């Protein structure tokens, strides 16, 4: 996914303000579902009432990004559990890794916010994606 770095993403030093990256990560997860897994994220949230809150996040900030750069965010499915998954999201610009984040998400019911097993259709799509990354 391509993410242009805009004026609104930057702090007074002219580099991306670090919390903005986590917003970009969340957008990358939404796009990954819709484009990478062919599962409409809005339908999953609004109609199926399934959420994917981030329960753990960490990030290594390697090289600052500036307004005018375009980051390519790539999603790698590192672990698939019963109701959780771990994603690695790398942000690159012109072949250089700028940042690398790790997110742990848990599938939850949006009715009672309890963890639920990953539904079979979503699990199957994730397994296909993971196999495609390995090949």
Secondary structure, DSSP 8 states (H G I E B T S, - for coil): -EEE--GGGB-TTSBB-HHHHHHHHHHHHHHIIIIIS---HHHHHHTS-EEEEEEEEEEEE-S--BTT-EEEEEEEEEEE-SSEEEEEEEEEETTEEEEEEEEEEEEEETTT--B----HHHHHHHHHHHHHHH-
